[in-house]
Structures are given as C-alpha cells and as structure tokens.
Amino acid sequence: MPSAADIKADIEQANRLHKEALAKMQDEFNRVMQEEAKAVIAQMKADIQKYMITAKDLGFHLAKGKPKTRSKVPPKVTHPDGRTWSGRGTKPTWVREL
C-alpha cells in the first residue's frame, strides 16, 4: 500500500503534467488565432478595396464642426464683492471662509 507521501507526490506530478499540457494547448490556440486573424484581415482588405469601402462607410469618421464645450452653469455662490463660484471644481478659499 502506498504511503500518504507517495500519493501526494503522484498528485503533484499529475498537476505539473496537467499544467504543462494546458500551457501547450494555450500556446497552440494563440498561434492558430494569429494565423486565422491574418487571413481574415487580408480578406477584409481585399473586400474593402474591391467594394471601395471608406472609413466613413464603416462609421470610423471624425465628427465635424465645433468641438463640444461645457455649458455655462449659473453661479451657486456669489461673494459680496462680486466673485462667483459655479459649484464646479475645488472650492475657492473665499467660499470656504463664508
């Protein structure tokens, strides 16, 4: 009858073999995916040229016109001397002092 130490050693060896097999399968999967991706990309490039597809057709165009700006917010706090704070950003010292 094998001892507990022998059984534990067998389990550890099986785990190592399992991890090695899993690593080999993962490497093979990654290699095949890269090869397939190259073929797919080549076909896509050929189809894009064949059908004269543009980036705009695919929705990759940049928006034209003015860039979006933040809307002006009415002041939340007004100091007696006329300074204002909208509530955005860090509180000014004079607001903390009020």
Summary of the structure (lengths in Angstrom):
residues: 98
radius of gyration: 32.6
end to end distance: 84.1
largest distance: 93.5
contacts: 150
relative contact order: 0.05
helix: 53%
strand: 4%
